[in-house]
């Protein structure tokens, strides 16, 4: 597994063959597969479904517990926009029963003929639960205010 100081430039897209789910890269691939295919059931299998789970991202702010996190994904999955995300320029940090990935998401969202290119700083934390990796934390930030506003408006509307 790539570790520490050498960022991996090969993107995880969710199209990878899932053959060894004990590997952190495979847990990340599962996540991006669920995200890009809009599969809420698969997303629930990837996330820790307890109150310990936490997410802080551009679409939902801070959410705690699977039920609140689920609502953010449900809103994204129901949008009329087409989208694709992938994880790249990342490092993996393994501490046995926990690993974290720190990197970048890139992607695009297209709605009504308008395409928005996205760049998101991203970190994810997974812990081993009952023999499989479950995501317990996600943080994503968009640095460019105009990009953040356009992304939120495309998915959330004018709140």
N, CA and C atoms as an extended XYZ file, in Angstrom:
477
Properties=species:S:1:pos:R:3:atomname:S:1:resname:S:1:resid:I:1 pbc="F F F"
N         0.861       -1.178        0.000 N   UNK     1
C         0.000        0.000        0.000 CA  UNK     1
C         0.900        1.232        0.000 C   UNK     1
N         0.558        2.243       -0.810 N   UNK     2
C         1.329        3.484       -0.757 CA  UNK     2
C         1.173        4.107        0.628 C   UNK     2
N         2.277        4.581        1.166 N   UNK     3
C         2.197        5.131        2.513 CA  UNK     3
C         2.885        6.477        2.594 C   UNK     3
N         2.328        7.337        3.412 N   UNK     4
C         2.985        8.537        3.856 CA  UNK     4
C         3.325        9.601        2.842 C   UNK     4
N         4.611        9.830        2.667 N   UNK     5
C         5.070       11.047        2.023 CA  UNK     5
C         5.046       11.050        0.501 C   UNK     5
N         4.708        9.978       -0.133 N   UNK     6
C         4.749        9.898       -1.590 CA  UNK     6
C         3.330        9.886       -2.150 C   UNK     6
N         2.795       11.046       -2.510 N   UNK     7
C         1.413       11.102       -3.009 CA  UNK     7
C         1.211       10.261       -4.271 C   UNK     7
N         0.110        9.547       -4.285 N   UNK     8
C        -0.265        8.718       -5.421 CA  UNK     8
C        -1.005        9.597       -6.414 C   UNK     8
N        -0.580        9.574       -7.661 N   UNK     9
C        -1.195       10.411       -8.692 CA  UNK     9
C        -2.225        9.648       -9.522 C   UNK     9
N        -2.241        8.324       -9.425 N   UNK    10
C        -3.232        7.522      -10.137 CA  UNK    10
C        -4.575        7.654       -9.420 C   UNK    10
N        -5.579        8.063      -10.149 N   UNK    11
C        -6.887        8.329       -9.540 CA  UNK    11
C        -7.622        7.047       -9.171 C   UNK    11
N        -8.351        7.117       -8.062 N   UNK    12
C        -9.337        6.098       -7.697 CA  UNK    12
C       -10.670        6.621       -8.216 C   UNK    12
N       -11.288        5.872       -9.118 N   UNK    13
C       -12.484        6.345       -9.818 CA  UNK    13
C       -13.770        5.634       -9.413 C   UNK    13
N       -13.634        4.482       -8.778 N   UNK    14
C       -14.808        3.653       -8.507 CA  UNK    14
C       -15.027        2.608       -9.578 C   UNK    14
N       -14.196        2.615      -10.614 N   UNK    15
C       -14.300        1.609      -11.682 CA  UNK    15
C       -13.289        0.485      -11.492 C   UNK    15
N       -12.535        0.542      -10.405 N   UNK    16
C       -11.539       -0.487      -10.137 CA  UNK    16
C       -12.224       -1.826       -9.852 C   UNK    16
N       -11.537       -2.904      -10.185 N   UNK    17
C       -12.030       -4.233       -9.843 CA  UNK    17
C       -11.840       -4.431       -8.346 C   UNK    17
N       -12.880       -4.824       -7.661 N   UNK    18
C       -12.827       -5.022       -6.213 CA  UNK    18
C       -12.491       -6.482       -5.936 C   UNK    18
N       -11.232       -6.722       -5.559 N   UNK    19
C       -10.788       -8.101       -5.359 CA  UNK    19
C       -10.288       -8.373       -3.946 C   UNK    19
N        -9.778       -7.366       -3.251 N   UNK    20
C        -9.234       -7.554       -1.907 CA  UNK    20
C        -9.715       -6.411       -1.020 C   UNK    20
N       -10.881       -6.588       -0.429 N   UNK    21
C       -11.505       -5.513        0.337 CA  UNK    21
C       -10.806       -5.234        1.670 C   UNK    21
N        -9.732       -5.960        1.968 N   UNK    22
C        -8.952       -5.651        3.170 CA  UNK    22
C        -7.987       -4.497        2.908 C   UNK    22
N        -7.772       -4.152        1.645 N   UNK    23
C        -6.843       -3.074        1.285 CA  UNK    23
C        -7.555       -1.717        1.330 C   UNK    23
N        -6.925       -0.710        1.912 N   UNK    24
C        -7.540        0.612        1.969 CA  UNK    24
C        -7.943        1.177        0.600 C   UNK    24
N        -7.116        0.955       -0.434 N   UNK    25
C        -7.462        1.457       -1.761 CA  UNK    25
C        -8.798        0.885       -2.242 C   UNK    25
N        -9.064       -0.356       -1.854 N   UNK    26
C       -10.304       -0.994       -2.255 CA  UNK    26
C       -11.504       -0.384       -1.530 C   UNK    26
N       -11.322       -0.007       -0.263 N   UNK    27
C       -12.397        0.677        0.465 CA  UNK    27
C       -12.706        2.014       -0.199 C   UNK    27
N       -11.657        2.729       -0.612 N   UNK    28
C       -11.868        3.996       -1.316 CA  UNK    28
C       -12.556        3.762       -2.659 C   UNK    28
N       -12.159        2.725       -3.364 N   UNK    29
C       -12.794        2.411       -4.652 CA  UNK    29
C       -14.278        2.087       -4.454 C   UNK    29
N       -14.605        1.358       -3.390 N   UNK    30
C       -16.013        1.072       -3.082 CA  UNK    30
C       -16.790        2.364       -2.875 C   UNK    30
N       -16.178        3.297       -2.127 N   UNK    31
C       -16.850        4.560       -1.876 CA  UNK    31
C       -17.140        5.287       -3.192 C   UNK    31
N       -16.135        5.427       -4.048 N   UNK    32
C       -16.333        6.178       -5.294 CA  UNK    32
C       -17.251        5.445       -6.263 C   UNK    32
N       -17.299        4.128       -6.176 N   UNK    33
C       -18.260        3.368       -6.972 CA  UNK    33
C       -19.687        3.711       -6.533 C   UNK    33
N       -19.928        3.724       -5.243 N   UNK    34
C       -21.264        4.061       -4.725 CA  UNK    34
C       -21.618        5.508       -5.052 C   UNK    34
N       -20.663        6.414       -4.878 N   UNK    35
C       -20.912        7.830       -5.145 CA  UNK    35
C       -21.260        8.067       -6.608 C   UNK    35
N       -20.443        7.562       -7.512 N   UNK    36
C       -20.637        7.839       -8.928 CA  UNK    36
C       -21.801        7.077       -9.547 C   UNK    36
N       -22.234        5.996       -8.910 N   UNK    37
C       -23.393        5.259       -9.423 CA  UNK    37
C       -24.680        5.621       -8.684 C   UNK    37
N       -24.586        6.557       -7.739 N   UNK    38
C       -25.754        7.025       -6.975 CA  UNK    38
C       -26.446        5.885       -6.231 C   UNK    38
N       -25.661        5.044       -5.607 N   UNK    39
C       -26.181        3.852       -4.947 CA  UNK    39
C       -26.195        4.084       -3.432 C   UNK    39
N       -27.345        4.478       -2.925 N   UNK    40
C       -27.465        4.808       -1.501 CA  UNK    40
C       -27.296        3.579       -0.608 C   UNK    40
N       -27.762        2.415       -1.066 N   UNK    41
C       -27.579        1.197       -0.268 CA  UNK    41
C       -26.103        0.843       -0.146 C   UNK    41
N       -25.368        0.955       -1.253 N   UNK    42
C       -23.924        0.684       -1.203 CA  UNK    42
C       -23.231        1.710       -0.317 C   UNK    42
N       -23.666        2.962       -0.383 N   UNK    43
C       -23.063        4.003        0.453 CA  UNK    43
C       -23.288        3.677        1.924 C   UNK    43
N       -24.455        3.186        2.268 N   UNK    44
C       -24.734        2.831        3.653 CA  UNK    44
C       -23.829        1.689        4.113 C   UNK    44
N       -23.483        0.765        3.210 N   UNK    45
C       -22.586       -0.329        3.566 CA  UNK    45
C       -21.151        0.149        3.794 C   UNK    45
N       -20.779        1.249        3.156 N   UNK    46
C       -19.417        1.777        3.269 CA  UNK    46
C       -19.259        2.624        4.531 C   UNK    46
N       -20.283        3.389        4.878 N   UNK    47
C       -20.213        4.255        6.052 CA  UNK    47
C       -20.499        3.463        7.319 C   UNK    47
N       -19.851        3.840        8.407 N   UNK    48
C       -20.199        3.345        9.727 CA  UNK    48
C       -21.580        3.923       10.044 C   UNK    48
N       -22.525        3.088       10.350 N   UNK    49
C       -23.902        3.538       10.548 CA  UNK    49
C       -24.201        3.999       11.968 C   UNK    49
N       -23.154        4.257       12.745 N   UNK    50
C       -23.348        4.679       14.129 CA  UNK    50
C       -23.372        6.202       14.243 C   UNK    50
N       -23.584        6.661       15.459 N   UNK    51
C       -23.543        8.091       15.755 CA  UNK    51
C       -22.117        8.629       15.747 C   UNK    51
N       -21.126        7.736       15.725 N   UNK    52
C       -19.719        8.148       15.668 CA  UNK    52
C       -19.350        8.780       14.334 C   UNK    52
N       -20.046        8.428       13.279 N   UNK    53
C       -19.708        8.924       11.945 CA  UNK    53
C       -19.906       10.442       11.881 C   UNK    53
N       -19.016       11.113       11.162 N   UNK    54
C       -19.107       12.568       11.022 CA  UNK    54
C       -18.631       12.974        9.636 C   UNK    54
N       -19.270       13.996        9.087 N   UNK    55
C       -18.918       14.490        7.764 CA  UNK    55
C       -19.018       16.009        7.766 C   UNK    55
N       -18.051       16.647        7.123 N   UNK    56
C       -18.045       18.097        6.956 CA  UNK    56
C       -17.695       18.348        5.499 C   UNK    56
N       -18.698       18.682        4.691 N   UNK    57
C       -18.433       18.854        3.260 CA  UNK    57
C       -19.202       20.033        2.684 C   UNK    57
N       -18.906       20.401        1.435 N   UNK    58
C       -19.503       21.595        0.837 CA  UNK    58
C       -21.027       21.556        0.695 C   UNK    58
N       -21.616       20.372        0.648 N   UNK    59
C       -23.068       20.294        0.453 CA  UNK    59
C       -23.858       20.243        1.740 C   UNK    59
N       -23.242       19.765        2.813 N   UNK    60
C       -24.044       19.549        4.004 CA  UNK    60
C       -23.559       20.218        5.266 C   UNK    60
N       -22.411       20.870        5.205 N   UNK    61
C       -21.865       21.393        6.452 CA  UNK    61
C       -21.475       20.231        7.340 C   UNK    61
N       -21.556       20.403        8.645 N   UNK    62
C       -21.201       19.331        9.574 CA  UNK    62
C       -22.433       18.471        9.843 C   UNK    62
N       -22.268       17.177        9.597 N   UNK    63
C       -23.328       16.199        9.868 CA  UNK    63
C       -22.759       15.139       10.786 C   UNK    63
N       -23.561       14.701       11.732 N   UNK    64
C       -23.128       13.690       12.698 CA  UNK    64
C       -24.115       12.537       12.693 C   UNK    64
N       -23.564       11.338       12.614 N   UNK    65
C       -24.396       10.141       12.578 CA  UNK    65
C       -24.842        9.823       11.165 C   UNK    65
N       -24.996        8.537       10.888 N   UNK    66
C       -25.331        8.090        9.539 CA  UNK    66
C       -26.617        8.719        9.019 C   UNK    66
N       -27.626        8.878        9.832 N   UNK    67
C       -28.899        9.417        9.333 CA  UNK    67
C       -28.729       10.812        8.732 C   UNK    67
N       -27.985       11.680        9.388 N   UNK    68
C       -27.745       13.016        8.832 CA  UNK    68
C       -26.860       12.949        7.587 C   UNK    68
N       -25.846       12.094        7.621 N   UNK    69
C       -24.950       11.937        6.468 CA  UNK    69
C       -25.732       11.388        5.278 C   UNK    69
N       -26.590       10.428        5.530 N   UNK    70
C       -27.404        9.813        4.478 CA  UNK    70
C       -28.201       10.871        3.724 C   UNK    70
N       -28.753       11.831        4.439 N   UNK    71
C       -29.576       12.867        3.805 CA  UNK    71
C       -28.778       13.691        2.788 C   UNK    71
N       -27.505       13.934        3.065 N   UNK    72
C       -26.665       14.695        2.133 CA  UNK    72
C       -26.480       13.895        0.843 C   UNK    72
N       -26.154       12.612        0.976 N   UNK    73
C       -25.987       11.782       -0.229 CA  UNK    73
C       -27.302       11.625       -0.978 C   UNK    73
N       -28.406       11.459       -0.272 N   UNK    74
C       -29.701       11.322       -0.934 CA  UNK    74
C       -30.001       12.557       -1.779 C   UNK    74
N       -29.699       13.729       -1.256 N   UNK    75
C       -29.939       14.971       -1.994 CA  UNK    75
C       -29.069       15.016       -3.252 C   UNK    75
N       -27.784       14.669       -3.118 N   UNK    76
C       -26.896       14.649       -4.281 CA  UNK    76
C       -27.370       13.621       -5.303 C   UNK    76
N       -27.725       12.432       -4.852 N   UNK    77
C       -28.122       11.360       -5.762 CA  UNK    77
C       -29.424       11.695       -6.500 C   UNK    77
N       -30.272       12.521       -5.906 N   UNK    78
C       -31.555       12.871       -6.527 CA  UNK    78
C       -31.475       14.071       -7.455 C   UNK    78
N       -30.340       14.762       -7.482 N   UNK    79
C       -30.236       15.933       -8.347 CA  UNK    79
C       -30.314       15.524       -9.817 C   UNK    79
N       -30.829       16.410      -10.634 N   UNK    80
C       -30.934       16.146      -12.067 CA  UNK    80
C       -29.583       16.259      -12.762 C   UNK    80
N       -28.595       16.775      -12.085 N   UNK    81
C       -27.266       16.962      -12.680 CA  UNK    81
C       -26.558       15.627      -12.866 C   UNK    81
N       -25.755       15.560      -13.913 N   UNK    82
C       -24.832       14.450      -14.092 CA  UNK    82
C       -23.542       14.840      -13.376 C   UNK    82
N       -22.816       13.860      -12.849 N   UNK    83
C       -21.558       14.170      -12.171 CA  UNK    83
C       -20.627       12.971      -12.172 C   UNK    83
N       -19.373       13.252      -11.884 N   UNK    84
C       -18.366       12.212      -11.691 CA  UNK    84
C       -17.270       12.784      -10.790 C   UNK    84
N       -16.839       11.985       -9.808 N   UNK    85
C       -15.765       12.373       -8.898 CA  UNK    85
C       -14.714       11.269       -8.865 C   UNK    85
N       -13.464       11.675       -8.623 N   UNK    86
C       -12.390       10.711       -8.405 CA  UNK    86
C       -11.392       11.303       -7.415 C   UNK    86
N       -10.651       10.406       -6.775 N   UNK    87
C        -9.708       10.770       -5.717 CA  UNK    87
C        -8.286       10.577       -6.237 C   UNK    87
N        -7.449       11.597       -6.077 N   UNK    88
C        -6.087       11.530       -6.605 CA  UNK    88
C        -5.155       12.386       -5.748 C   UNK    88
N        -3.884       12.376       -6.077 N   UNK    89
C        -2.872       13.139       -5.347 CA  UNK    89
C        -3.036       12.899       -3.845 C   UNK    89
N        -3.079       11.618       -3.471 N   UNK    90
C        -3.397       11.269       -2.092 CA  UNK    90
C        -2.262       10.482       -1.434 C   UNK    90
N        -2.286       10.520       -0.122 N   UNK    91
C        -1.434        9.669        0.697 CA  UNK    91
C        -2.340        8.832        1.592 C   UNK    91
N        -1.876        7.628        1.901 N   UNK    92
C        -2.587        6.744        2.820 CA  UNK    92
C        -1.750        6.588        4.079 C   UNK    92
N        -2.439        6.550        5.218 N   UNK    93
C        -1.779        6.457        6.514 CA  UNK    93
C        -2.477        5.346        7.296 C   UNK    93
N        -1.764        4.275        7.564 N   UNK    94
C        -2.341        3.081        8.166 CA  UNK    94
C        -1.911        2.972        9.623 C   UNK    94
N        -2.883        2.841       10.519 N   UNK    95
C        -2.601        2.664       11.944 CA  UNK    95
C        -3.241        1.375       12.460 C   UNK    95
N        -3.273        0.354       11.613 N   UNK    96
C        -3.810       -0.938       12.032 CA  UNK    96
C        -5.303       -1.058       11.835 C   UNK    96
N        -6.060       -0.685       12.840 N   UNK    97
C        -7.521       -0.788       12.752 CA  UNK    97
C        -8.157        0.475       12.177 C   UNK    97
N        -7.331        1.467       11.864 N   UNK    98
C        -7.799        2.735       11.296 CA  UNK    98
C        -6.845        3.121       10.170 C   UNK    98
N        -7.389        3.684        9.092 N   UNK    99
C        -6.538        4.325        8.103 CA  UNK    99
C        -7.202        5.616        7.677 C   UNK    99
N        -6.379        6.549        7.220 N   UNK   100
C        -6.911        7.791        6.683 CA  UNK   100
C        -6.236        8.083        5.364 C   UNK   100
N        -6.987        8.738        4.507 N   UNK   101
C        -6.518        9.128        3.183 CA  UNK   101
C        -6.649       10.641        3.081 C   UNK   101
N        -5.582       11.288        2.619 N   UNK   102
C        -5.551       12.736        2.500 CA  UNK   102
C        -5.167       13.067        1.067 C   UNK   102
N        -6.048       13.786        0.375 N   UNK   103
C        -5.748       14.099       -1.018 CA  UNK   103
C        -6.718       15.085       -1.620 C   UNK   103
N        -6.949       14.869       -2.904 N   UNK   104
C        -7.813       15.779       -3.658 CA  UNK   104
C        -8.868       14.992       -4.421 C   UNK   104
N       -10.045       15.572       -4.504 N   UNK   105
C       -11.060       15.078       -5.425 CA  UNK   105
C       -11.090       16.027       -6.602 C   UNK   105
N       -11.268       15.453       -7.752 N   UNK   106
C       -11.544       16.251       -8.933 CA  UNK   106
C       -12.759       15.637       -9.581 C   UNK   106
N       -13.448       16.461      -10.322 N   UNK   107
C       -14.628       15.942      -10.977 CA  UNK   107
C       -15.354       17.049      -11.693 C   UNK   107
N       -16.557       16.709      -12.083 N   UNK   108
C       -17.384       17.671      -12.796 CA  UNK   108
C       -18.837       17.396      -12.472 C   UNK   108
N       -19.624       18.417      -12.657 N   UNK   109
C       -21.069       18.340      -12.495 CA  UNK   109
C       -21.661       19.110      -13.665 C   UNK   109
N       -22.623       18.506      -14.343 N   UNK   110
C       -23.240       19.154      -15.503 CA  UNK   110
C       -24.753       19.191      -15.326 C   UNK   110
N       -25.300       20.393      -15.490 N   UNK   111
C       -26.739       20.588      -15.318 CA  UNK   111
C       -27.194       21.629      -16.328 C   UNK   111
N       -28.227       21.284      -17.084 N   UNK   112
C       -28.805       22.186      -18.087 CA  UNK   112
C       -27.740       22.729      -19.039 C   UNK   112
N       -26.855       21.831      -19.471 N   UNK   113
C       -25.836       22.207      -20.436 CA  UNK   113
C       -24.662       22.974      -19.877 C   UNK   113
N       -24.682       23.273      -18.582 N   UNK   114
C       -23.582       23.992      -17.939 CA  UNK   114
C       -22.704       22.993      -17.188 C   UNK   114
N       -21.427       22.989      -17.508 N   UNK   115
C       -20.494       22.068      -16.860 CA  UNK   115
C       -19.619       22.841      -15.871 C   UNK   115
N       -19.533       22.306      -14.668 N   UNK   116
C       -18.726       22.886      -13.601 CA  UNK   116
C       -17.603       21.910      -13.278 C   UNK   116
N       -16.369       22.350      -13.447 N   UNK   117
C       -15.205       21.549      -13.061 CA  UNK   117
C       -14.970       21.769      -11.569 C   UNK   117
N       -14.757       20.689      -10.837 N   UNK   118
C       -14.652       20.769       -9.383 CA  UNK   118
C       -13.270       20.332       -8.889 C   UNK   118
N       -12.793       21.010       -7.869 N   UNK   119
C       -11.543       20.670       -7.188 CA  UNK   119
C       -11.801       20.777       -5.692 C   UNK   119
N       -11.660       19.655       -4.982 N   UNK   120
C       -12.022       19.587       -3.569 CA  UNK   120
C       -10.875       18.952       -2.780 C   UNK   120
N       -10.422       19.634       -1.737 N   UNK   121
C        -9.461       19.018       -0.808 CA  UNK   121
C       -10.246       18.042        0.054 C   UNK   121
N        -9.730       16.823        0.184 N   UNK   122
C       -10.517       15.763        0.799 CA  UNK   122
C        -9.687       14.906        1.745 C   UNK   122
N       -10.273       14.602        2.898 N   UNK   123
C        -9.690       13.586        3.776 CA  UNK   123
C       -10.812       12.641        4.206 C   UNK   123
N       -10.451       11.375        4.342 N   UNK   124
C       -11.404       10.333        4.744 CA  UNK   124
C       -10.732        9.447        5.781 C   UNK   124
N       -11.494        9.048        6.789 N   UNK   125
C       -10.995        8.140        7.820 CA  UNK   125
C       -11.894        6.908        7.834 C   UNK   125
N       -11.269        5.745        7.837 N   UNK   126
C       -11.968        4.467        7.898 CA  UNK   126
C       -11.468        3.696        9.110 C   UNK   126
N       -12.339        2.891        9.708 N   UNK   127
C       -11.901        1.963       10.750 CA  UNK   127
C       -12.460        0.586       10.429 C   UNK   127
N       -11.727       -0.402       10.888 N   UNK   128
C       -12.138       -1.791       10.652 CA  UNK   128
C       -13.222       -2.151       11.662 C   UNK   128
N       -14.357       -2.563       11.149 N   UNK   129
C       -15.485       -2.969       11.988 CA  UNK   129
C       -15.983       -4.313       11.465 C   UNK   129
N       -15.986       -5.308       12.334 N   UNK   130
C       -16.418       -6.654       11.936 CA  UNK   130
C       -15.711       -7.118       10.665 C   UNK   130
N       -14.405       -6.857       10.593 N   UNK   131
C       -13.602       -7.360        9.488 CA  UNK   131
C       -13.626       -6.560        8.199 C   UNK   131
N       -14.363       -5.456        8.170 N   UNK   132
C       -14.385       -4.658        6.938 CA  UNK   132
C       -14.195       -3.185        7.259 C   UNK   132
N       -13.697       -2.455        6.266 N   UNK   133
C       -13.479       -1.026        6.441 CA  UNK   133
C       -14.797       -0.281        6.349 C   UNK   133
N       -15.017        0.610        7.309 N   UNK   134
C       -16.187        1.487        7.330 CA  UNK   134
C       -15.693        2.924        7.476 C   UNK   134
N       -16.239        3.801        6.668 N   UNK   135
C       -15.856        5.202        6.754 CA  UNK   135
C       -16.493        5.815        8.002 C   UNK   135
N       -15.687        6.539        8.772 N   UNK   136
C       -16.205        7.190        9.974 CA  UNK   136
C       -16.097        8.702        9.901 C   UNK   136
N       -15.322        9.201        8.927 N   UNK   137
C       -15.191       10.652        8.803 CA  UNK   137
C       -14.831       11.044        7.382 C   UNK   137
N       -15.387       12.160        6.960 N   UNK   138
C       -15.033       12.777        5.678 CA  UNK   138
C       -15.008       14.282        5.875 C   UNK   138
N       -13.971       14.906        5.343 N   UNK   139
C       -13.927       16.357        5.290 CA  UNK   139
C       -13.572       16.759        3.877 C   UNK   139
N       -14.341       17.660        3.306 N   UNK   140
C       -14.063       18.178        1.971 CA  UNK   140
C       -14.211       19.681        1.963 C   UNK   140
N       -13.281       20.351        1.282 N   UNK   141
C       -13.304       21.812        1.203 CA  UNK   141
C       -13.044       22.260       -0.226 C   UNK   141
N       -13.794       23.253       -0.649 N   UNK   142
C       -13.563       23.902       -1.937 CA  UNK   142
C       -12.989       25.275       -1.629 C   UNK   142
N       -11.788       25.531       -2.140 N   UNK   143
C       -11.110       26.795       -1.854 CA  UNK   143
C       -11.697       27.979       -2.609 C   UNK   143
N       -12.131       27.758       -3.830 N   UNK   144
C       -12.600       28.848       -4.684 CA  UNK   144
C       -14.061       29.193       -4.357 C   UNK   144
N       -14.322       30.382       -3.809 N   UNK   145
C       -15.689       30.748       -3.415 CA  UNK   145
C       -16.707       30.650       -4.565 C   UNK   145
N       -16.335       31.056       -5.763 N   UNK   146
C       -17.281       31.002       -6.884 CA  UNK   146
C       -17.611       29.557       -7.241 C   UNK   146
N       -16.620       28.667       -7.184 N   UNK   147
C       -16.850       27.251       -7.458 CA  UNK   147
C       -17.762       26.650       -6.397 C   UNK   147
N       -17.506       26.977       -5.138 N   UNK   148
C       -18.337       26.481       -4.042 CA  UNK   148
C       -19.783       26.925       -4.227 C   UNK   148
N       -19.996       28.185       -4.518 N   UNK   149
C       -21.351       28.698       -4.701 CA  UNK   149
C       -22.042       28.028       -5.884 C   UNK   149
N       -21.344       27.865       -6.987 N   UNK   150
C       -21.938       27.233       -8.169 CA  UNK   150
C       -22.299       25.773       -7.889 C   UNK   150
N       -21.445       25.059       -7.164 N   UNK   151
C       -21.698       23.662       -6.810 CA  UNK   151
C       -22.918       23.550       -5.901 C   UNK   151
N       -22.976       24.374       -4.875 N   UNK   152
C       -24.113       24.342       -3.962 CA  UNK   152
C       -25.413       24.692       -4.679 C   UNK   152
N       -25.391       25.685       -5.533 N   UNK   153
C       -26.604       26.060       -6.261 CA  UNK   153
C       -27.057       24.959       -7.217 C   UNK   153
N       -26.117       24.286       -7.860 N   UNK   154
C       -26.466       23.220       -8.807 CA  UNK   154
C       -27.113       22.040       -8.099 C   UNK   154
N       -26.648       21.701       -6.904 N   UNK   155
C       -27.183       20.531       -6.196 CA  UNK   155
C       -28.302       20.912       -5.239 C   UNK   155
N       -28.145       21.992       -4.506 N   UNK   156
C       -29.089       22.335       -3.452 CA  UNK   156
C       -30.138       23.358       -3.870 C   UNK   156
N       -29.915       24.031       -4.978 N   UNK   157
C       -30.820       25.097       -5.373 CA  UNK   157
C       -30.581       26.318       -4.518 C   UNK   157
N       -31.531       27.176       -4.468 N   UNK   158
C       -31.414       28.425       -3.688 CA  UNK   158
C       -31.913       28.249       -2.266 C   UNK   158
N       -31.645       27.128       -1.667 N   UNK   159
C       -32.026       26.821       -0.274 CA  UNK   159
C       -33.112       27.711        0.173 C   UNK   159
